[in-house]
Amino acid sequence: MKRVLSGLQPSGQLHIGNYAGAIRQFVDMQADHEMYVFVASYHALTSTRDANELRTNTRQVVIDYLAFGLDPATHPNTHIYLQQDVPQVTELAWLLSCVCPKHLMDKATSYKDKVARGLPASVGLYTYPILQAADILSVDPDLVPVGKDQVQHCEITRDLAQKFNHAFGEVFKLPNYKLRDDAQVLPGIDGQKMSKSYGNDIDPFMDEKPLRKRIMKIKTDSTPVEESKDPEACTVFQIYRGIAGRDDPRTLDLASRYRASGPEGMGYGHAKQALFELILDHFADARKRRTELMNDPAYIDKVLKDGAAAAQAKVTEVTARARMAVGL
């Protein structure tokens, strides 16, 4: 059984972009993989300065993981944990930083992108890829599912592992990355990549009225109802396809309605209504499950305790190898 490692920052309520781009894949993989899925609370400190907000967001991500379908109860090889519950990763990050050439961090595009978006240019943000490498290497994973924007981080991880192994012997296992389908990267209501930090996300757990209002805000062009439209160029359709699936009959039918013209033509309002109904249908079980989880804090605590114990077992083993290799 292959081991998989992945995680998300606790930036607030998870949205349908998180689901389509990552979490759905985790849910599908848990049947035949050993899953280590964590909440990246240390990483969040590069941008969060509110302790209560961080605690709340961290807890919410765990609840949303479970609501979307990650299920340690029925899949004992699924482990959900908080980054701070395996603090050895920070020790591993220091060990890796001692073999990391400065130019490797200089090349990291995520630092430049985040500073350009207004994040403070801290040392933590600059060395973010080293901590991320420690997260990955800490549990000896076989696979790391990533989007295109994370490929460089995986390559940096492999580079650092190789440099450490060259200096101190074969300590770290070199993981491979699994590239996610680009079709699952959803646009937000403004057409850019959906992101909480852009304020363009769609929360599938919203009450129906504000959810419909949010969907109706999706930007579209001014093509008249009676004219044919290109579904591929429409944000509404791209989101719909990302949730329902490319080959789903509902997706194919909606594409045909886009292309129709004259009396059979469809307005964007109808497309948005179809998306609204799809979200309510697709996430009906998740919405119900989330309500139940919000009222069962003891279960969340158990999931995190069990997940931390499983992660600690692996991280302790890897850390011991690294400490022995360097002479500590």
Phi, psi and omega in degrees: 000123181284146181262136183238139177234133173201166179194165178227148173288145177277075183266009180124192181309128176292151184236178185292340174292318175299318181295306184292325185276339186216303193295323179300322178294320178299317181299317180293325185282338187294343180293328184223023175226156171270117189254127171243106184239118186240164174258120190277071184288324176297317180298327182296338182292348176288345183226342184259133179238012182241110185298316181295322178297318180296315179299315181296314182295322180298314179296320183294323178298318179299314179301318181290321174308310183293318181297322181288344174130354171293128192218092177297337182293319180260346178232087185299345179270007174261122183237120178249128183211166178264141182303321183289346178278355172232068187296350176300340179298330178289328175292317178298323178299320179294317179299319179291324181296334182284349174245003184271118175290144183303323184297337179292322176287326179300331183277348185292115185287334184295325179298312180297319181296317183289322176295321179297333179273359174109359177290145179296140184279070182274162175296324178300317178294321181296320182263012178314316182296335179288317176295322178296321176297319178297318176305312184292308186290341188294337183242015178053051182285157173271324186226145173232106179288128182218159168270174182303326184288350180252359182300317181300322179297322178292323178293321176297319178301313180296319178300314182294320178297318180294320179295319179295314180297322179296323182280324191234003183103174185285091181256311187259137173280133180276113181277154171262156175252150179247115184282127179285155179296123181301334181296341182270003175274106188273144171281156175271189186292346178259002179094343174283170176305134182294128182204139177300322183291339177272348182068026184241019187275166175236121181268113183287354181262002179296154171300156189302314185297308178293332177295314179296320179298321179296316181295324180292347178274356180299131184289134175224171179273189186255023179299128181298158182305318188284352181267147177294147182232151178270110183299326183296335182268001185254128179300321181301313181294319180300319178292316180302311181296322180296331179272310185284327184111146184299320186258008179295137180306326180293323178293315181296321178294318180295322178298320179295322179293325175300316187282346181292155180223175180067218182298336181273359183297154182240135176275162181295332177299323178292322179295319179294322177295320178297321178294317178302313181293323178297315181298316179298321181287312186294323185256017182301311181295319180296320180296317179294315181297320181297319178299318179296317182294323179299335181260011183226065182299332180296324179291320178300317179299319180294316179302315182290323179295314180294320179295318179296321180296318179294316180294319180300321180301316180285316184295322178298319179296314181292318179298320179298320178298315183293317180298315179298319184296322184273349178102017178268000000 
